[in-house]
C-alpha cells in the first residue's frame, strides 16, 4: 500500500512540476482560455473584444518555457521518503551536472516506484548504483522493455533490479549480444537464458572471452550439461572459483572427466553441490579435506596458472616473429586450438 501511495505521489508531483507534461499555467492556457472565450461568445455581447484580446496575446509570441524543477526536500518527502532519506537523495542530485540532470533523476525515481519498490528500497538501489541518477527516461524505458521481452515479468524484473541495479545502466545492444551468445554459442534454451538473467544478471557485463572460456571449461572439462549449469547458478561464480574447487577434487580422486559416452568410473558430485556452499561446507562435506591443505593448494594452483599464462604469452610473441608461411603451417597443425584462441581475444 505504501508503495502505491508513493507511486501516486511521485506521478502527481511530476504532473504538477515537470515541463514534459502540462504545468498549471500551460493547462490554463491550453484549456481554460478557449472555454472562457466560448462562454463569452455565447453569453455576452463582448465577443468581439474577447477575440481581439486573444489575437493580441498571439501577437506577443509564445511564453518562455519554465525551467526544469529541482528535486526539493519537500517534494521528496511528498514522494514518501523520510526527512533523512530525502536529504541523502537531495545531496546526491545536487552534485549532478547538466541542465537535464534533475529531470533524469526524477525519471529514475518514477520508474523505480512504478516497478513497485518502496522508498527505502529505492534509496538502497541508488546507493548501490548512483549512475542511475543520470540515465535518461527513454533509455530506462527501452532497457526495462527489453528485459520484459526476454521473459522477466514484473515480479522477476523487480527482483533483478533490486539485486543488481547496474543492469539498468547496460545498453540494450550489450544485453542482446550476451543473449545471442548464450543461445547460439552455448545452446541454452530461451527459458534457460531467462533463468540465467534472473539468477545471475551480472553476466551481461562479464567479459565475453572469460564467459566463453568458463562455459567451455565446465562443459568439456567437467562434463556438465546446460540444465545443470543453470540449476547451479554457474554464472554467479568466477572462473578461478570454479577451476580451483574442481581441480582440488580431481587431484584428490573425487572428480573425473566423463568419457565420450558421458560415463565415469566414480560418481562425481553435482556442480550445484560444489559451488553453492561456502568454503567450510565444501571442505567438510564435499572434499573431506582440512582448510590448510586447500589454502596451500590454491596458492600453488594460482602460481601454476600464472606460469601457463606467461608461457602462453611468450609462445604468442615468438610465433609473431615467424614467416607467414610458418604461420600457415602452424595453423594447419594446431587446427581448432588456434581458432579457439583467436575467438577468445575478440
Secondary structure as UniProt FT lines:
FT   HELIX           2..17
FT   TURN            19..20
FT   HELIX           24..27
FT   HELIX           28..32
FT   HELIX           33..43
FT   HELIX           47..59
FT   HELIX           73..78
FT   TURN            79..80
FT   HELIX           83..94
FT   TURN            99..100
FT   HELIX           101..114
FT   TURN            115..116
FT   HELIX           119..128
FT   HELIX           130..134
FT   HELIX           137..149
FT   TURN            150..151
FT   HELIX           154..163
FT   HELIX           165..169
FT   HELIX           172..180
FT   HELIX           181..185
FT   HELIX           190..199
FT   HELIX           201..205
FT   HELIX           208..216
FT   HELIX           217..221
FT   HELIX           226..231
FT   TURN            232..233
FT   HELIX           234..236
FT   HELIX           239..251
FT   TURN            252..253
FT   TURN            260..261
FT   HELIX           271..275
FT   HELIX           279..281
FT   HELIX           282..287
FT   HELIX           291..320
FT   HELIX           324..334
FT   HELIX           336..345
//
